[in-house]
């Protein structure tokens, strides 16, 4: 008993009976006196006896019912407000409970992990039959973990209902412990929390202006640390805009027909610049053309319509492994029939269709020595470590960037920023910004203007070892908890599960 059922060490087991549905245990208490829960005075005068029926943890997958004979004692303290009280067994029972502490703890853990209906089904399969309402009631009854002292705070938002309602999660950025969950992401809510919990020295956050203002108001002495991943992600977006704008310089490959979306963009660009040349204002342009003001501003910043042209976004094809063979055959016999080429590559193992081969040849992808990359793939090459790229990709990248002056400057600036980010050289940021502003890279200019608006936090993020990565990881786990109770959970239940599912 001590080895298999240690929680019953405080009682005397009188009888064990196994039925077709459960295991029943009859037991009584060992002690002769009990302590009054109100005044703490021990008493030995028995008032009466009765049996308690308690659901216990399962044994060998079978439910266990504990029949415990307990006594009710008189309280010997004349000033005590209770006349009689029932004895409790430490570690086994609490007042008015219908299950043992071990069974309750198991159900609480199931409820935290799976919540209502799913948790109830699992509990029944494990020998702890209960209802979904009981599981939720047990979870709601759990106390919140203590907040304690937090010196480095991580803060981020997550969607309760995407696009409509958001909440805020706070963690200890050093220990990754979840500290609190706030019902919204307003600056006033975060400010009030920071004032109620002084002692925060650093705050890791993304580029949110709302959180930045909240920290300035609630913890003015705290150092704000911009998240490095978000900084790099913003740089990648600026690099992609630059690569796309200069695609007519670096893209050397087969031409394609102008797609409908691109044609509409060219027409809109011409219409907007035509009105601007006539002296029409931005807002009036938006009204006349029936587009948003931001759209007009975006097109107005693009001086040449050629910058709107996109290279063909070719993806990998099943014909790619046989491209060298096709190129050789076309060089030897330019008028070779497609049916002959299809038969030849099928003999080499080509599993695709004839239509795929015809489209591949019409696009001219078998003609140049190199297949030009898509803009996004070129961005990936630019923002990757050169030693991580294959040799042929590295040579291809060097040739593409060398063909265009702005692309050469772009590659150089990306490499310099990667060194600042990797080696935490935030003191070199201002020199890098000045170098970017001296280049003809408008997309990167907007990026560095954004860095200067949050200069102190960005510099701290590129200097200090802390980041908002642990908070992003917690947000990713929150998404799983949300999906488990989608459409059925309140914020209070979600908050409990976030804080207690450490």
NORUR-V923894 format. One record per residue. PHI is phi in radians with two decimals (none if undefined). PSI is psi in whole degrees, -180 to 180 (none if undefined). D_LAST is the distance of its C-alpha to the last C-alpha in Angstrom with 2 decimals. Layout:
# NORUR-V923894
((PHI,PSI,D_LAST) (PHI,PSI,D_LAST))
This chain:
# NORUR-V923894
((none,-41,32.37) (-1.13,-31,30.70) (-1.47,-42,29.16) (-1.58,-35,28.29) (-2.27,66,27.67) (-1.16,-22,26.74) (-1.27,-11,25.56) (-1.71,15,29.26) (-1.15,-23,30.62) (-1.52,4,31.56) (-2.26,166,33.87) (-1.81,118,36.97) (-1.43,119,36.78) (-1.64,-36,40.21) (-2.78,146,40.05) (-2.23,130,37.92) (-2.28,134,39.02) (-1.86,122,37.85) (-1.85,-176,38.73) (-1.26,-19,38.59) (-2.06,-22,35.29) (-2.72,-177,33.43) (-2.07,130,33.75) (-2.00,134,35.05) (-2.15,128,34.94) (-1.79,131,37.29) (-2.60,164,36.52) (-2.44,165,37.54) (-1.35,161,36.40) (-1.68,-36,37.68) (-1.33,161,38.17) (-1.77,-17,41.33) (-2.23,165,39.99) (-2.49,156,37.01) (-1.71,134,35.60) (-1.19,129,35.99) (-1.22,-16,32.67) (-1.59,-54,34.59) (-1.83,-15,36.71) (1.49,3,35.44) (-1.41,134,38.96) (-1.39,146,39.32) (-2.42,148,41.82) (-2.11,2,43.70) (-1.49,116,45.81) (-1.47,130,44.81) (-1.56,-47,45.26) (-2.91,176,44.50) (-2.29,151,42.45) (-2.76,165,40.56) (-1.76,136,38.25) (-1.87,136,34.61) (-1.82,116,33.19) (-2.16,134,29.51) (-1.39,127,27.40) (-1.93,173,25.86) (-1.12,146,23.54) (-1.20,156,25.50) (-2.14,122,27.69) (0.97,36,28.54) (1.38,3,27.12) (-1.85,138,29.45) (-1.03,147,28.60) (-2.13,132,29.52) (-2.02,124,31.29) (-1.77,122,31.86) (-1.75,101,35.13) (-1.88,122,34.86) (-1.50,117,38.04) (-2.08,165,37.28) (-2.05,151,39.68) (-1.88,129,40.13) (-1.91,153,41.50) (-1.37,142,43.67) (-1.55,126,42.33) (-1.48,-2,45.01) (-1.50,116,44.13) (-1.15,-22,46.73) (-1.58,-2,44.68) (-1.27,141,41.57) (-1.35,-19,40.93) (-1.73,140,40.09) (-1.50,-43,42.96) (-2.33,161,41.17) (-2.62,154,37.67) (-1.66,142,36.07) (-1.30,150,34.67) (-2.15,151,31.03) (-1.79,121,29.81) (-1.02,132,27.06) (1.37,1,23.96) (-2.19,-45,25.57) (-2.30,158,26.58) (-2.37,164,26.20) (-1.04,135,28.82) (1.17,5,29.60) (-1.40,149,26.81) (-1.90,10,27.85) (-2.55,158,25.33) (-1.27,164,24.30) (-1.09,-36,21.12) (-1.12,-43,20.16) (-1.16,-41,20.78) (-1.11,-42,18.95) (-1.09,-41,15.74) (-1.11,-42,16.08) (-1.20,-36,16.75) (-1.09,-42,13.84) (-1.18,-39,11.45) (-1.13,-42,13.79) (-1.12,-39,13.91) (-1.16,-37,10.25) (-1.37,-39,10.44) (-2.20,-6,14.01) (1.13,-142,15.23) (-1.28,-92,19.00) (-1.06,-46,21.67) (-1.10,-42,19.82) (-1.11,-39,17.91) (-1.14,-39,21.30) (-1.15,-41,22.98) (-1.15,-44,20.58) (-1.06,-41,20.84) (-1.10,-39,24.62) (-1.20,-24,24.80) (-1.60,0,23.04) (1.61,22,25.46) (-2.18,67,23.56) (-1.07,131,25.59) (-2.78,176,24.36) (-1.84,163,24.55) (-1.12,-35,22.17) (-1.15,-38,23.06) (-1.13,-43,22.10) (-1.05,-46,18.63) (-1.13,-38,18.17) (-1.12,-39,19.84) (-1.15,-40,17.53) (-1.16,-44,14.40) (-1.11,-29,16.37) (-1.36,-14,17.41) (-1.18,139,14.08) (-1.31,150,14.18) (-1.17,145,12.13) (-1.15,148,10.31) (-1.12,141,13.05) (-1.28,-43,13.45) (1.19,-167,15.47) (-1.58,130,17.42) (-2.20,118,16.43) (-1.66,-39,19.17) (-2.02,109,18.03) (-1.79,134,16.49) (-1.84,135,15.44) (-2.38,138,16.54) (-2.81,162,17.11) (-1.84,162,18.11) (-2.56,156,17.41) (-1.49,127,19.86) (-1.46,-40,19.87) (-2.52,107,23.33) (-0.95,131,24.41) (1.46,-7,27.33) (-2.22,-53,27.32) (-2.24,136,24.19) (-2.33,153,21.33) (-2.19,173,18.44) (-2.17,133,16.81) (-1.95,138,13.27) (-2.09,133,13.09) (-2.33,164,10.93) (-1.46,113,12.05) (-1.21,-13,13.83) (-1.59,-51,14.33) (-1.63,-9,11.10) (1.16,19,9.01) (-1.36,136,7.08) (-1.35,125,7.15) (-1.68,-51,10.33) (-2.82,162,12.09) (-2.27,125,13.37) (-1.78,147,17.18) (-1.29,-10,19.41) (-2.62,-176,21.54) (-2.11,29,22.19) (-1.32,150,25.39) (-1.11,-37,26.38) (-1.10,-39,27.26) (-1.14,-46,23.85) (-1.17,-39,22.17) (-1.07,-45,25.17) (-1.09,-40,24.93) (-1.12,-43,21.28) (-1.13,-35,22.26) (-1.23,-32,25.29) (-1.33,-19,23.44) (-2.23,76,21.10) (-1.21,166,23.53) (1.91,-5,22.91) (-1.32,121,21.38) (-1.69,-30,23.50) (-2.41,147,22.27) (-2.28,120,20.78) (-1.63,128,19.81) (-2.61,171,20.81) (-1.54,-158,22.74) (-1.49,17,26.38) (-1.12,123,25.95) (-1.23,-28,28.86) (-1.14,-49,27.27) (-1.16,-35,24.34) (-1.08,-44,26.92) (-1.17,-39,29.12) (-1.09,-41,26.37) (-1.20,-39,25.49) (-1.08,-35,29.24) (-1.43,-42,29.74) (-1.53,-31,26.76) (-2.44,73,26.41) (-1.10,-24,29.76) (-1.54,-6,29.47) (-1.34,146,26.16) (-1.51,125,26.54) (-1.57,132,25.42) (-2.05,115,24.26) (-1.27,142,24.97) (-1.32,131,22.79) (-1.17,-36,24.80) (-1.11,-44,23.83) (-1.15,-37,25.14) (-1.10,-46,28.22) (-1.15,-38,28.98) (-1.11,-39,28.46) (-1.14,-37,30.96) (-1.14,-42,33.33) (-1.06,-41,33.18) (-1.09,-41,34.09) (-1.17,-38,37.01) (-1.11,-41,38.10) (-1.12,-40,38.19) (-1.12,-39,40.35) (-1.18,-44,42.67) (-1.06,-43,42.98) (-1.16,-40,43.84) (-1.14,-29,46.34) (-1.83,23,48.16) (-1.12,-28,48.09) (-1.21,-17,51.88) (-1.52,-49,52.17) (-1.60,-19,49.99) (-1.44,116,50.14) (-2.15,104,53.10) (-3.04,-171,53.23) (-1.16,140,54.60) (-1.39,164,54.97) (-2.42,165,53.81) (-1.23,145,54.85) (-1.16,123,53.37) (-1.29,162,50.66) (-1.06,-44,50.82) (-1.11,-41,47.78) (-1.18,-38,49.20) (-1.11,-41,52.61) (-1.12,-39,51.29) (-1.12,-40,49.53) (-1.14,-42,52.83) (-1.14,-41,54.75) (-1.15,-40,52.37) (-1.05,-44,52.54) (-1.13,-40,56.33) (-1.15,-43,56.46) (-1.17,-47,54.23) (-1.23,-28,56.08) (-1.12,-42,59.38) (-1.22,-39,58.63) (-1.12,-38,57.35) (-1.15,-24,60.55) (-1.46,-1,62.51) (1.59,11,60.81) (-1.31,139,58.56) (-1.29,166,55.41) (-1.08,-46,51.85) (-1.14,-39,51.29) (-1.20,-36,54.66) (-1.05,-45,53.85) (-1.09,-39,50.72) (-1.19,-42,52.78) (-1.21,-39,55.59) (-1.57,-10,53.50) (1.25,34,50.96) (-2.15,171,47.87) (-1.35,160,45.22) (-1.12,-38,45.91) (-1.11,-36,43.05) (-1.13,-43,44.66) (-1.08,-43,47.97) (-1.09,-41,46.47) (-1.12,-44,44.81) (-1.24,-31,48.12) (-1.17,-29,50.08) (-1.32,-14,48.18) (-1.70,108,49.28) (-1.27,-36,52.91) (-2.00,138,53.90) (-1.18,-21,53.41) (-1.11,-26,53.19) (-1.24,-12,49.71) (-1.53,-12,48.59) (-1.31,136,49.69) (-1.95,138,46.99) (-1.21,157,47.62) (-1.10,129,47.17) (-1.46,66,43.54) (-1.22,136,44.49) (-1.85,177,41.82) (-1.12,144,42.17) (-2.24,158,44.82) (-1.19,-13,46.03) (-1.46,-19,49.28) (-0.92,-43,47.80) (-1.09,-20,48.38) (-1.89,15,52.07) (-1.16,-39,52.60) (-1.10,-41,54.62) (-1.12,-43,56.93) (-1.12,-41,57.48) (-1.13,-40,58.19) (-1.11,-45,60.70) (-1.15,-39,62.48) (-1.21,-32,62.70) (-1.22,-37,64.15) (-1.30,-41,66.77) (-2.47,89,67.60) (-1.04,-29,66.34) (-1.71,23,67.79) (-1.10,134,66.27) (-1.12,147,65.41) (-1.10,-34,61.78) (-1.09,-35,62.52) (-1.19,-43,63.57) (-1.09,-39,60.40) (-1.11,-43,58.33) (-1.11,-38,60.20) (-1.19,-46,59.76) (-1.33,-25,56.00) (-1.17,-34,55.55) (-1.15,-25,57.44) (-1.51,-4,54.89) (1.99,9,52.01) (-1.13,123,51.28) (-1.73,-3,49.53) (-1.47,-171,49.66) (-1.69,169,52.22) (-1.22,-36,55.40) (-1.07,-39,54.15) (-1.13,-40,51.23) (-1.17,-43,53.74) (-1.08,-45,56.12) (-1.11,-39,53.47) (-1.08,-43,52.34) (-1.25,-38,55.96) (-1.14,-33,56.69) (-1.26,-10,53.78) (1.33,18,55.44) (-1.32,-10,52.41) (-1.68,-2,54.70) (-1.57,-54,57.07) (-1.25,161,55.52) (-1.15,-30,54.68) (-2.24,141,51.09) (-1.45,117,48.98) (-1.12,140,47.80) (-1.31,162,44.03) (-1.29,160,42.48) (-0.97,-40,41.39) (-1.19,-37,37.70) (-1.18,-37,38.36) (-1.15,-37,40.39) (-1.08,-41,37.59) (-1.06,-42,35.32) (-1.12,-42,38.04) (-1.15,-35,38.44) (-1.72,11,34.78) (-1.81,156,34.24) (-1.15,135,35.19) (-1.08,-33,38.79) (-1.25,-17,38.26) (-1.54,-8,35.75) (-1.59,144,38.39) (-1.05,157,41.07) (-1.05,-41,44.47) (-1.22,-32,46.09) (-1.21,-36,43.38) (-1.17,-43,43.75) (-1.15,-40,47.51) (-1.10,-42,47.25) (-1.09,-43,44.96) (-1.08,-40,47.42) (-1.18,-40,50.32) (-1.18,-43,48.67) (-1.26,-30,47.69) (-1.26,-19,51.11) (-1.39,-6,52.87) (-2.51,125,51.64) (-1.03,-51,51.65) (-1.04,-35,48.68) (-1.18,-36,46.65) (-1.11,-45,47.59) (-1.12,-39,46.44) (-1.08,-48,43.20) (-1.05,-40,42.37) (-1.13,-43,43.20) (-1.18,-37,41.03) (-1.14,-43,37.99) (-1.11,-40,38.45) (-1.14,-42,38.84) (-1.19,-35,35.70) (-1.07,-37,33.72) (-1.15,-43,35.00) (-1.06,-42,33.96) (-1.23,-44,30.43) (-1.25,-42,30.00) (-1.69,10,31.65) (0.95,52,30.30) (-1.85,62,33.83) (-1.09,-22,33.29) (-1.19,-17,36.64) (-1.61,2,38.41) (-1.12,-43,37.02) (-1.14,-37,39.99) (-1.12,-40,42.49) (-1.15,-40,40.80) (-1.09,-43,40.89) (-1.09,-38,44.60) (-1.16,-38,45.29) (-1.15,-43,43.63) (-1.14,-22,45.62) (-1.42,-13,48.76) (-1.60,163,48.16) (-1.58,69,49.07) (-2.32,81,45.50) (-1.01,-39,44.97) (-1.12,-39,41.50) (-1.25,-28,40.30) (-1.08,-43,42.10) (-1.13,-35,39.92) (-1.11,-46,36.83) (-1.26,-29,37.99) (-1.10,-38,38.99) (-1.14,-36,35.37) (-1.12,-40,34.32) (-1.23,-28,36.87) (-1.14,-28,35.64) (-2.16,45,32.29) (-1.06,-46,33.90) (-1.12,-43,32.15) (-1.18,-39,28.59) (-1.14,-44,29.66) (-1.08,-41,31.36) (-1.13,-39,28.36) (-1.14,-31,26.17) (-1.55,3,28.87) (-2.09,-48,29.17) (-1.46,157,25.93) (-1.35,-16,23.23) (-1.35,153,20.33) (-2.62,174,19.53) (-1.64,13,17.49) (-1.03,-45,16.29) (-1.04,-36,12.61) (-1.16,-40,12.78) (-1.08,-37,14.61) (-1.13,-40,12.03) (-1.13,-41,9.46) (-1.07,-38,12.57) (-1.11,-38,13.30) (-1.25,-32,10.21) (-1.08,-35,11.16) (-1.04,-38,14.54) (-1.15,-44,13.61) (-1.08,-37,12.22) (-1.15,-43,15.48) (-1.13,-32,17.65) (-1.15,-27,16.67) (-2.18,34,18.04) (-1.05,125,20.52) (1.37,-3,23.26) (-2.16,-5,22.16) (-1.86,144,19.17) (-1.55,167,19.60) (-1.11,-36,17.75) (-1.07,-43,16.75) (-1.18,-45,15.05) (-1.06,-40,13.30) (-1.11,-43,12.15) (-1.03,-45,10.79) (-1.20,-34,8.85) (-1.18,-46,7.53) (-1.27,-34,6.67) (-1.71,-12,5.52) (-1.57,66,3.80) (-1.34,none,0.00))
